[in-house]
Amino acid sequence: MNGQLFVISGPSGSGKDTLIRELLKTNPELRLSVSAITRKPREPLDYEKYHFVSVEEFNEMIANDKLFEYNEYLDNFYGTPCAPVENWLEEGRDVILEIDVNGKEKVRKKMPEAVSVFILPPSMAVLKERLLSRNTENEETVRTRLAEAVLEIRRAGDYDYIVVNDDLTQAVACLSAIIAANRLRTVRLREKLTEVLKDA
C-alpha cells in the first residue's frame, strides 16, 4: 500500500519547523519533502528544508511540470518537487509536506486523501512576540507576516485537524497521535484483514 501524505500548514512564527523537527525525531520513518524556493537562506537550518534555486530555474520546473504545487509569498516562489514525494509514497512511506494554505488547496485537488493539519499559535500576541524574537526581519516585514497570518488562520477551518502550539511537547504528541490514528484506519489495513482471514 502507498504511504500517506500529511499536509502541515500554519502562519509564519507558529512553530511549524520546530514541531516537524521534533516529530521526525520520534517518527524517523517519516519523510519530509524539501521545497524549492527562490528566496535567500536566513539561517543554516534553512538548507535542511529548502532547495534554493533561481527564479529562472523555478520557472523551468513549472514549465516541465516538475512541481507538485507552487505559490508566491512575499515576492518569493515556493514549490514542492514531484519526484521525491511520489517515490516515497510509492515505497509505502508517509510524507510530511509543509506548505501554506494556498498550496494545501492545490494538493487536496490532486490528492483528496491527503490529511491536513493546521498549526495554530495560542494568540496573535504570542505570534508577534515569536516573529520579533527571530531578529531576522524588520518591523514592516513582521507587520506584513502578521496580516498574512490573520488571513491564513481564517482558513484553518478547512483543515482536517488543528493543533494549538502552546506547549511543544503536547503539540508534538498531538501530531504523532494524528499520524498513528491514520495508520490504523480500516482502509489502510485491508491487506492485513485479508492476510488474517486467508487460513480461516
C-alpha positions in Angstrom: 0.0 0.0 0.0 1.1 3.5 -0.8 2.2 5.8 2.0 0.1 8.7 3.3 0.7 12.4 2.6 0.3 14.7 5.5 0.0 18.4 4.7 1.0 20.8 7.6 0.4 24.5 7.4 0.4 27.4 9.7 1.4 31.1 9.8 5.0 32.2 9.9 6.0 32.1 13.6 3.5 29.3 14.6 6.4 26.9 15.2 5.9 24.6 12.3 9.6 24.0 11.8 10.3 23.2 15.4 7.3 20.9 15.6 8.2 19.0 12.5 11.9 18.6 13.6 10.7 17.1 16.9 8.1 14.9 15.1 10.8 13.5 12.9 13.0 12.6 15.9 10.2 10.4 17.4 9.0 9.2 14.0 12.2 8.5 12.0 10.3 6.5 9.3 8.5 9.7 8.2 9.9 11.7 5.2 9.9 15.4 4.9 9.5 17.0 1.5 12.1 19.6 0.7 10.7 22.7 -1.0 12.2 24.5 -3.9 12.4 28.2 -3.1 13.7 31.4 -4.7 14.5 33.5 -1.6 17.9 33.7 0.1 18.6 31.5 3.1 18.2 33.2 6.5 19.9 30.6 8.7 21.9 27.3 8.3 18.8 25.2 9.2 17.1 26.5 6.1 19.2 24.2 4.0 17.5 21.2 5.7 14.1 22.1 4.4 14.7 24.2 1.3 16.4 23.7 -2.1 17.4 27.2 -3.1 17.0 27.9 -6.8 17.0 31.0 -9.1 13.7 32.4 -10.5 14.8 31.1 -13.9 15.3 27.5 -12.5 11.9 27.7 -10.8 10.1 28.8 -13.9 11.8 25.9 -15.8 10.4 23.5 -13.2 6.9 24.9 -13.7 7.3 24.6 -17.5 8.3 21.0 -17.2 5.5 20.1 -14.8 8.0 19.1 -12.1 6.3 20.8 -9.2 3.5 19.1 -7.2 2.3 22.6 -6.2 3.8 26.1 -6.1 2.9 29.5 -4.8 4.2 33.0 -4.3 4.6 34.5 -0.8 6.2 37.9 0.0 7.7 38.2 -3.5 9.3 34.7 -3.4 8.3 31.5 -5.1 7.9 28.2 -3.2 7.1 24.8 -4.7 7.2 21.1 -4.0 9.2 18.9 -6.4 7.1 16.0 -7.6 9.6 13.2 -7.9 10.7 12.7 -4.2 7.1 12.8 -2.9 5.8 10.4 -5.4 8.7 8.0 -5.0 8.3 7.9 -1.2 4.6 7.4 -1.4 5.0 4.5 -3.8 7.5 2.9 -1.4 4.8 3.0 1.3 6.4 5.8 3.3 4.4 8.5 4.9 5.4 12.0 3.8 5.2 15.4 5.6 4.5 18.3 3.3 4.9 21.7 4.9 3.1 24.3 2.7 0.9 27.3 3.0 -2.9 27.4 2.8 -2.9 28.0 -0.9 -0.6 25.1 -1.6 -2.8 22.9 0.5 -5.8 23.6 -1.7 -3.8 22.6 -4.8 -2.6 19.4 -3.1 -6.2 18.5 -2.0 -7.4 18.8 -5.6 -4.7 16.4 -6.8 -4.8 14.1 -3.7 -8.1 14.3 -1.9 -6.9 11.6 0.5 -4.1 13.8 1.9 -4.5 14.5 5.6 -4.2 18.2 6.5 -3.1 19.7 9.8 -3.1 23.4 10.7 -0.7 24.7 13.4 -2.3 27.4 15.4 -0.5 29.9 17.7 -2.1 30.3 21.1 -2.7 34.0 20.4 -1.8 36.8 18.0 0.3 38.4 20.8 2.4 35.3 21.1 2.8 35.1 17.4 4.0 38.7 17.2 6.5 38.0 20.0 7.8 34.9 18.2 8.3 36.8 15.0 10.1 39.7 16.7 12.4 37.4 18.7 13.8 36.0 15.5 15.7 39.3 14.8 15.8 38.4 11.2 13.3 40.8 9.8 12.4 44.5 10.1 9.2 45.7 11.7 7.5 46.3 8.3 8.0 42.6 7.4 6.7 41.5 10.7 3.6 43.5 10.2 3.1 42.0 6.8 3.6 38.5 8.2 1.0 39.2 10.9 -1.5 40.4 8.4 -0.9 37.3 6.3 -1.3 35.2 9.4 -4.8 36.5 10.0 -5.8 35.5 6.5 -4.3 32.1 7.0 -5.9 31.5 10.4 -9.3 32.3 8.9 -8.9 29.3 6.6 -7.9 26.9 9.4 -11.4 25.5 9.5 -10.8 23.9 6.1 -8.2 21.5 7.6 -8.8 18.0 9.0 -7.1 18.8 12.2 -6.0 21.9 14.2 -3.0 21.6 16.7 -2.5 24.6 19.0 1.2 25.1 19.5 1.2 26.4 23.1 3.3 23.6 24.7 5.9 22.0 22.4 5.7 18.5 23.9 2.0 18.4 23.8 1.8 19.7 20.3 4.3 17.1 19.1 2.3 14.4 20.9 -0.9 15.6 19.1 0.8 15.4 15.7 2.1 11.9 16.5 -1.4 10.8 17.5 -2.8 12.1 14.2 -0.3 10.1 12.2 -0.7 6.9 14.4 -4.5 7.1 14.1 -4.4 7.5 10.4 -2.2 4.3 10.1 -5.0 2.3 11.9 -7.8 3.4 9.5 -9.6 0.4 8.1 -8.9 1.5 4.5 -5.1 1.2 5.2 -5.4 -2.3 6.9 -7.5 -4.1 4.3 -4.4 -6.2 3.3 -3.9 -7.2 6.9 -7.5 -8.2 7.2 -7.2 -10.4 4.1 -3.9 -11.9 5.4 -5.5 -12.8 8.8 -8.5 -14.4 7.1 -6.8 -16.4 4.4 -6.4 -19.5 6.5 -9.8 -19.2 8.3 
